Amino acid sequence: MSAAKKLTNLPANAMPIDGFVLTVDGKLKTRFETAKEAMTAAAKLKATYPVIQVAVYDAAERKYSPLEPVEPLEAK
């Protein structure tokens, strides 16, 4: 067996106590160590799928930061 720890999903009924968590349509998805990493991932996701609601949850402050709406890319 390898010594590497297997990644697990966040429990559905428990809020994280540290870090920054990407939320999609109100559901907690991926945890990041820094706000910059979380906001970058959120911006990429929102640019790809403009219809979804994306926010970053700051677990230390217990505060959500919604991502501003992005202009959809026009097809040429």
Backbone atoms as SQL, in Angstrom:
CREATE TABLE atoms (id INTEGER PRIMARY KEY, chain TEXT, resi INTEGER, resn TEXT, atom TEXT, x REAL, y REAL, z REAL);
INSERT INTO atoms VALUES
  (1, 'A', 1, 'MET', 'N', 0.841, -1.179, 0.000),
  (2, 'A', 1, 'MET', 'CA', 0.000, 0.000, 0.000),
  (3, 'A', 1, 'MET', 'C', 0.885, 1.241, 0.000),
  (4, 'A', 2, 'SER', 'N', 0.418, 2.273, -0.688),
  (5, 'A', 2, 'SER', 'CA', 1.181, 3.516, -0.732),
  (6, 'A', 2, 'SER', 'C', 0.876, 4.362, 0.500),
  (7, 'A', 3, 'ALA', 'N', 1.822, 5.227, 0.811),
  (8, 'A', 3, 'ALA', 'CA', 1.676, 6.083, 1.983),
  (9, 'A', 3, 'ALA', 'C', 0.856, 7.332, 1.664),
  (10, 'A', 4, 'ALA', 'N', 0.527, 7.554, 0.380),
  (11, 'A', 4, 'ALA', 'CA', -0.238, 8.741, -0.013),
  (12, 'A', 4, 'ALA', 'C', -1.663, 8.640, 0.525),
  (13, 'A', 5, 'LYS', 'N', -2.169, 9.758, 1.013),
  (14, 'A', 5, 'LYS', 'CA', -3.528, 9.803, 1.546),
  (15, 'A', 5, 'LYS', 'C', -4.512, 10.020, 0.411),
  (16, 'A', 6, 'LYS', 'N', -5.582, 9.250, 0.396),
  (17, 'A', 6, 'LYS', 'CA', -6.596, 9.381, -0.628),
  (18, 'A', 6, 'LYS', 'C', -7.465, 10.604, -0.341),
  (19, 'A', 7, 'LEU', 'N', -7.701, 11.408, -1.383),
  (20, 'A', 7, 'LEU', 'CA', -8.554, 12.585, -1.243),
  (21, 'A', 7, 'LEU', 'C', -9.991, 12.147, -1.049),
  (22, 'A', 8, 'THR', 'N', -10.703, 12.856, -0.191),
  (23, 'A', 8, 'THR', 'CA', -12.107, 12.559, 0.034),
  (24, 'A', 8, 'THR', 'C', -12.934, 13.817, -0.195),
  (25, 'A', 9, 'ASN', 'N', -14.178, 13.621, -0.522),
  (26, 'A', 9, 'ASN', 'CA', -15.102, 14.738, -0.698),
  (27, 'A', 9, 'ASN', 'C', -15.482, 15.308, 0.660),
  (28, 'A', 10, 'LEU', 'N', -15.893, 16.572, 0.659),
  (29, 'A', 10, 'LEU', 'CA', -16.377, 17.185, 1.887),
  (30, 'A', 10, 'LEU', 'C', -17.701, 16.540, 2.274),
  (31, 'A', 11, 'PRO', 'N', -17.918, 16.277, 3.555),
  (32, 'A', 11, 'PRO', 'CA', -19.212, 15.725, 3.976),
  (33, 'A', 11, 'PRO', 'C', -20.333, 16.725, 3.668),
  (34, 'A', 12, 'ALA', 'N', -21.476, 16.224, 3.288),
  (35, 'A', 12, 'ALA', 'CA', -22.591, 17.084, 2.887),
  (36, 'A', 12, 'ALA', 'C', -23.159, 17.886, 4.048),
  (37, 'A', 13, 'ASN', 'N', -23.012, 17.400, 5.270),
  (38, 'A', 13, 'ASN', 'CA', -23.624, 18.067, 6.414),
  (39, 'A', 13, 'ASN', 'C', -22.622, 18.786, 7.312),
  (40, 'A', 14, 'ALA', 'N', -21.386, 18.976, 6.875),
  (41, 'A', 14, 'ALA', 'CA', -20.370, 19.632, 7.703),
  (42, 'A', 14, 'ALA', 'C', -19.744, 20.798, 6.942),
  (43, 'A', 15, 'MET', 'N', -19.659, 21.940, 7.605),
  (44, 'A', 15, 'MET', 'CA', -19.012, 23.104, 7.005),
  (45, 'A', 15, 'MET', 'C', -17.517, 23.057, 7.305),
  (46, 'A', 16, 'PRO', 'N', -16.669, 23.447, 6.356),
  (47, 'A', 16, 'PRO', 'CA', -15.228, 23.473, 6.609),
  (48, 'A', 16, 'PRO', 'C', -14.879, 24.543, 7.635),
  (49, 'A', 17, 'ILE', 'N', -13.768, 24.350, 8.340),
  (50, 'A', 17, 'ILE', 'CA', -13.361, 25.309, 9.365),
  (51, 'A', 17, 'ILE', 'C', -12.131, 26.114, 8.970),
  (52, 'A', 18, 'ASP', 'N', -11.487, 25.740, 7.854),
  (53, 'A', 18, 'ASP', 'CA', -10.335, 26.505, 7.390),
  (54, 'A', 18, 'ASP', 'C', -10.256, 26.439, 5.873),
  (55, 'A', 19, 'GLY', 'N', -9.499, 27.359, 5.290),
  (56, 'A', 19, 'GLY', 'CA', -9.321, 27.385, 3.851),
  (57, 'A', 19, 'GLY', 'C', -10.451, 28.090, 3.127),
  (58, 'A', 20, 'PHE', 'N', -10.460, 27.916, 1.825),
  (59, 'A', 20, 'PHE', 'CA', -11.445, 28.545, 0.947),
  (60, 'A', 20, 'PHE', 'C', -12.071, 27.453, 0.098),
  (61, 'A', 21, 'VAL', 'N', -13.388, 27.459, -0.005),
  (62, 'A', 21, 'VAL', 'CA', -14.105, 26.395, -0.704),
  (63, 'A', 21, 'VAL', 'C', -14.882, 26.978, -1.869),
  (64, 'A', 22, 'LEU', 'N', -14.728, 26.366, -3.028),
  (65, 'A', 22, 'LEU', 'CA', -15.468, 26.751, -4.216),
  (66, 'A', 22, 'LEU', 'C', -16.879, 26.180, -4.105),
  (67, 'A', 23, 'THR', 'N', -17.874, 27.036, -4.286),
  (68, 'A', 23, 'THR', 'CA', -19.261, 26.566, -4.259),
  (69, 'A', 23, 'THR', 'C', -19.878, 26.764, -5.638),
  (70, 'A', 24, 'VAL', 'N', -20.613, 25.754, -6.078),
  (71, 'A', 24, 'VAL', 'CA', -21.297, 25.796, -7.369),
  (72, 'A', 24, 'VAL', 'C', -22.768, 25.525, -7.119),
  (73, 'A', 25, 'ASP', 'N', -23.600, 26.481, -7.493),
  (74, 'A', 25, 'ASP', 'CA', -25.047, 26.380, -7.284),
  (75, 'A', 25, 'ASP', 'C', -25.379, 26.047, -5.835),
  (76, 'A', 26, 'GLY', 'N', -24.646, 26.639, -4.909),
  (77, 'A', 26, 'GLY', 'CA', -24.911, 26.478, -3.488),
  (78, 'A', 26, 'GLY', 'C', -24.334, 25.227, -2.853),
  (79, 'A', 27, 'LYS', 'N', -23.599, 24.428, -3.609),
  (80, 'A', 27, 'LYS', 'CA', -23.029, 23.199, -3.063),
  (81, 'A', 27, 'LYS', 'C', -21.517, 23.329, -2.948),
  (82, 'A', 28, 'LEU', 'N', -20.968, 22.929, -1.808),
  (83, 'A', 28, 'LEU', 'CA', -19.527, 22.982, -1.579),
  (84, 'A', 28, 'LEU', 'C', -18.839, 21.951, -2.455),
  (85, 'A', 29, 'LYS', 'N', -17.787, 22.381, -3.157),
  (86, 'A', 29, 'LYS', 'CA', -17.129, 21.476, -4.091),
  (87, 'A', 29, 'LYS', 'C', -15.664, 21.227, -3.739),
  (88, 'A', 30, 'THR', 'N', -14.784, 22.188, -3.983),
  (89, 'A', 30, 'THR', 'CA', -13.351, 21.971, -3.854),
  (90, 'A', 30, 'THR', 'C', -12.741, 22.952, -2.861),
  (91, 'A', 31, 'ARG', 'N', -11.832, 22.450, -2.026),
  (92, 'A', 31, 'ARG', 'CA', -11.176, 23.277, -1.012),
  (93, 'A', 31, 'ARG', 'C', -9.814, 23.743, -1.525),
  (94, 'A', 32, 'PHE', 'N', -9.493, 25.026, -1.274),
  (95, 'A', 32, 'PHE', 'CA', -8.211, 25.616, -1.653),
  (96, 'A', 32, 'PHE', 'C', -7.562, 26.238, -0.422),
  (97, 'A', 33, 'GLU', 'N', -6.245, 26.331, -0.433),
  (98, 'A', 33, 'GLU', 'CA', -5.513, 26.924, 0.688),
  (99, 'A', 33, 'GLU', 'C', -5.586, 28.450, 0.683),
  (100, 'A', 34, 'THR', 'N', -5.590, 29.065, -0.514),
  (101, 'A', 34, 'THR', 'CA', -5.587, 30.521, -0.598),
  (102, 'A', 34, 'THR', 'C', -6.809, 31.033, -1.354),
  (103, 'A', 35, 'ALA', 'N', -7.173, 32.273, -1.082),
  (104, 'A', 35, 'ALA', 'CA', -8.303, 32.895, -1.763),
  (105, 'A', 35, 'ALA', 'C', -8.004, 33.096, -3.241),
  (106, 'A', 36, 'LYS', 'N', -6.754, 33.394, -3.568),
  (107, 'A', 36, 'LYS', 'CA', -6.368, 33.629, -4.960),
  (108, 'A', 36, 'LYS', 'C', -6.588, 32.371, -5.803),
  (109, 'A', 37, 'GLU', 'N', -6.181, 31.213, -5.276),
  (110, 'A', 37, 'GLU', 'CA', -6.384, 29.953, -5.997),
  (111, 'A', 37, 'GLU', 'C', -7.871, 29.682, -6.205),
  (112, 'A', 38, 'ALA', 'N', -8.664, 29.903, -5.165),
  (113, 'A', 38, 'ALA', 'CA', -10.102, 29.652, -5.243),
  (114, 'A', 38, 'ALA', 'C', -10.775, 30.595, -6.236),
  (115, 'A', 39, 'MET', 'N', -10.421, 31.868, -6.223),
  (116, 'A', 39, 'MET', 'CA', -11.025, 32.842, -7.131),
  (117, 'A', 39, 'MET', 'C', -10.623, 32.567, -8.580),
  (118, 'A', 40, 'THR', 'N', -9.381, 32.118, -8.796),
  (119, 'A', 40, 'THR', 'CA', -8.933, 31.771, -10.145),
  (120, 'A', 40, 'THR', 'C', -9.735, 30.594, -10.683),
  (121, 'A', 41, 'ALA', 'N', -9.902, 29.565, -9.869),
  (122, 'A', 41, 'ALA', 'CA', -10.697, 28.401, -10.281),
  (123, 'A', 41, 'ALA', 'C', -12.148, 28.792, -10.529),
  (124, 'A', 42, 'ALA', 'N', -12.688, 29.659, -9.678),
  (125, 'A', 42, 'ALA', 'CA', -14.074, 30.110, -9.838),
  (126, 'A', 42, 'ALA', 'C', -14.243, 30.896, -11.134),
  (127, 'A', 43, 'ALA', 'N', -13.288, 31.766, -11.455),
  (128, 'A', 43, 'ALA', 'CA', -13.372, 32.570, -12.676),
  (129, 'A', 43, 'ALA', 'C', -13.312, 31.690, -13.920),
  (130, 'A', 44, 'LYS', 'N', -12.446, 30.681, -13.915),
  (131, 'A', 44, 'LYS', 'CA', -12.354, 29.768, -15.058),
  (132, 'A', 44, 'LYS', 'C', -13.659, 28.991, -15.234),
  (133, 'A', 45, 'LEU', 'N', -14.218, 28.533, -14.137),
  (134, 'A', 45, 'LEU', 'CA', -15.467, 27.779, -14.186),
  (135, 'A', 45, 'LEU', 'C', -16.611, 28.652, -14.684),
  (136, 'A', 46, 'LYS', 'N', -16.688, 29.884, -14.197),
  (137, 'A', 46, 'LYS', 'CA', -17.755, 30.806, -14.597),
  (138, 'A', 46, 'LYS', 'C', -17.617, 31.202, -16.069),
  (139, 'A', 47, 'ALA', 'N', -16.374, 31.344, -16.547),
  (140, 'A', 47, 'ALA', 'CA', -16.171, 31.681, -17.958),
  (141, 'A', 47, 'ALA', 'C', -16.594, 30.529, -18.862),
  (142, 'A', 48, 'THR', 'N', -16.370, 29.298, -18.405),
  (143, 'A', 48, 'THR', 'CA', -16.749, 28.132, -19.192),
  (144, 'A', 48, 'THR', 'C', -18.250, 27.881, -19.153),
  (145, 'A', 49, 'TYR', 'N', -18.843, 28.045, -17.970),
  (146, 'A', 49, 'TYR', 'CA', -20.278, 27.800, -17.768),
  (147, 'A', 49, 'TYR', 'C', -20.920, 29.037, -17.145),
  (148, 'A', 50, 'PRO', 'N', -21.284, 30.039, -17.951),
  (149, 'A', 50, 'PRO', 'CA', -21.790, 31.308, -17.397),
  (150, 'A', 50, 'PRO', 'C', -23.141, 31.215, -16.692),
  (151, 'A', 51, 'VAL', 'N', -23.876, 30.135, -16.875),
  (152, 'A', 51, 'VAL', 'CA', -25.210, 30.015, -16.291),
  (153, 'A', 51, 'VAL', 'C', -25.153, 29.653, -14.807),
  (154, 'A', 52, 'ILE', 'N', -24.123, 28.952, -14.372),
  (155, 'A', 52, 'ILE', 'CA', -24.058, 28.486, -12.989),
  (156, 'A', 52, 'ILE', 'C', -23.736, 29.628, -12.028),
  (157, 'A', 53, 'GLN', 'N', -24.131, 29.444, -10.780),
  (158, 'A', 53, 'GLN', 'CA', -23.797, 30.405, -9.729),
  (159, 'A', 53, 'GLN', 'C', -22.538, 29.911, -9.023),
  (160, 'A', 54, 'VAL', 'N', -21.515, 30.755, -8.999),
  (161, 'A', 54, 'VAL', 'CA', -20.229, 30.380, -8.411),
  (162, 'A', 54, 'VAL', 'C', -19.877, 31.377, -7.314),
  (163, 'A', 55, 'ALA', 'N', -19.414, 30.864, -6.187),
  (164, 'A', 55, 'ALA', 'CA', -18.970, 31.708, -5.078),
  (165, 'A', 55, 'ALA', 'C', -17.798, 31.020, -4.392),
  (166, 'A', 56, 'VAL', 'N', -17.075, 31.792, -3.594),
  (167, 'A', 56, 'VAL', 'CA', -15.983, 31.250, -2.790),
  (168, 'A', 56, 'VAL', 'C', -16.342, 31.466, -1.328),
  (169, 'A', 57, 'TYR', 'N', -16.288, 30.398, -0.546),
  (170, 'A', 57, 'TYR', 'CA', -16.608, 30.447, 0.880),
  (171, 'A', 57, 'TYR', 'C', -15.316, 30.533, 1.685),
  (172, 'A', 58, 'ASP', 'N', -15.181, 31.588, 2.493),
  (173, 'A', 58, 'ASP', 'CA', -14.046, 31.757, 3.394),
  (174, 'A', 58, 'ASP', 'C', -14.428, 31.115, 4.724),
  (175, 'A', 59, 'ALA', 'N', -13.842, 29.975, 5.022),
  (176, 'A', 59, 'ALA', 'CA', -14.233, 29.211, 6.208),
  (177, 'A', 59, 'ALA', 'C', -13.854, 29.915, 7.506),
  (178, 'A', 60, 'ALA', 'N', -12.741, 30.635, 7.523),
  (179, 'A', 60, 'ALA', 'CA', -12.313, 31.310, 8.744),
  (180, 'A', 60, 'ALA', 'C', -13.281, 32.436, 9.122),
  (181, 'A', 61, 'GLU', 'N', -13.725, 33.202, 8.128),
  (182, 'A', 61, 'GLU', 'CA', -14.639, 34.318, 8.386),
  (183, 'A', 61, 'GLU', 'C', -16.107, 33.922, 8.241),
  (184, 'A', 62, 'ARG', 'N', -16.350, 32.712, 7.758),
  (185, 'A', 62, 'ARG', 'CA', -17.711, 32.218, 7.508),
  (186, 'A', 62, 'ARG', 'C', -18.487, 33.171, 6.611),
  (187, 'A', 63, 'LYS', 'N', -17.889, 33.495, 5.458),
  (188, 'A', 63, 'LYS', 'CA', -18.483, 34.471, 4.553),
  (189, 'A', 63, 'LYS', 'C', -18.339, 34.003, 3.105),
  (190, 'A', 64, 'TYR', 'N', -19.410, 34.174, 2.334),
  (191, 'A', 64, 'TYR', 'CA', -19.393, 33.847, 0.914),
  (192, 'A', 64, 'TYR', 'C', -19.025, 35.077, 0.106),
  (193, 'A', 65, 'SER', 'N', -18.224, 34.893, -0.939),
  (194, 'A', 65, 'SER', 'CA', -17.877, 35.962, -1.875),
  (195, 'A', 65, 'SER', 'C', -18.347, 35.532, -3.258),
  (196, 'A', 66, 'PRO', 'N', -19.506, 36.033, -3.703),
  (197, 'A', 66, 'PRO', 'CA', -19.987, 35.625, -5.029),
  (198, 'A', 66, 'PRO', 'C', -19.090, 36.183, -6.124),
  (199, 'A', 67, 'LEU', 'N', -18.980, 35.433, -7.200),
  (200, 'A', 67, 'LEU', 'CA', -18.201, 35.865, -8.343),
  (201, 'A', 67, 'LEU', 'C', -19.068, 36.776, -9.194),
  (202, 'A', 68, 'GLU', 'N', -18.509, 37.866, -9.662),
  (203, 'A', 68, 'GLU', 'CA', -19.256, 38.813, -10.481),
  (204, 'A', 68, 'GLU', 'C', -19.628, 38.168, -11.813),
  (205, 'A', 69, 'PRO', 'N', -20.771, 38.531, -12.384),
  (206, 'A', 69, 'PRO', 'CA', -21.177, 37.962, -13.688),
  (207, 'A', 69, 'PRO', 'C', -20.131, 38.270, -14.762),
  (208, 'A', 70, 'VAL', 'N', -19.930, 37.307, -15.638),
  (209, 'A', 70, 'VAL', 'CA', -18.954, 37.437, -16.714),
  (210, 'A', 70, 'VAL', 'C', -19.702, 37.549, -18.037),
  (211, 'A', 71, 'GLU', 'N', -19.225, 38.427, -18.899),
  (212, 'A', 71, 'GLU', 'CA', -19.831, 38.559, -20.219),
  (213, 'A', 71, 'GLU', 'C', -19.608, 37.271, -20.994),
  (214, 'A', 72, 'PRO', 'N', -20.660, 36.679, -21.560),
  (215, 'A', 72, 'PRO', 'CA', -20.469, 35.442, -22.347),
  (216, 'A', 72, 'PRO', 'C', -19.664, 35.731, -23.606),
  (217, 'A', 73, 'LEU', 'N', -18.866, 34.766, -24.001),
  (218, 'A', 73, 'LEU', 'CA', -18.066, 34.912, -25.215),
  (219, 'A', 73, 'LEU', 'C', -18.975, 34.756, -26.421),
  (220, 'A', 74, 'GLU', 'N', -18.812, 35.661, -27.386),
  (221, 'A', 74, 'GLU', 'CA', -19.648, 35.620, -28.574),
  (222, 'A', 74, 'GLU', 'C', -19.034, 34.678, -29.599),
  (223, 'A', 75, 'ALA', 'N', -19.863, 33.875, -30.235),
  (224, 'A', 75, 'ALA', 'CA', -19.391, 32.976, -31.278),
  (225, 'A', 75, 'ALA', 'C', -19.126, 33.774, -32.549),
  (226, 'A', 76, 'LYS', 'N', -18.044, 33.431, -33.206),
  (227, 'A', 76, 'LYS', 'CA', -17.681, 34.141, -34.452),
  (228, 'A', 76, 'LYS', 'C', -17.964, 33.279, -35.651);
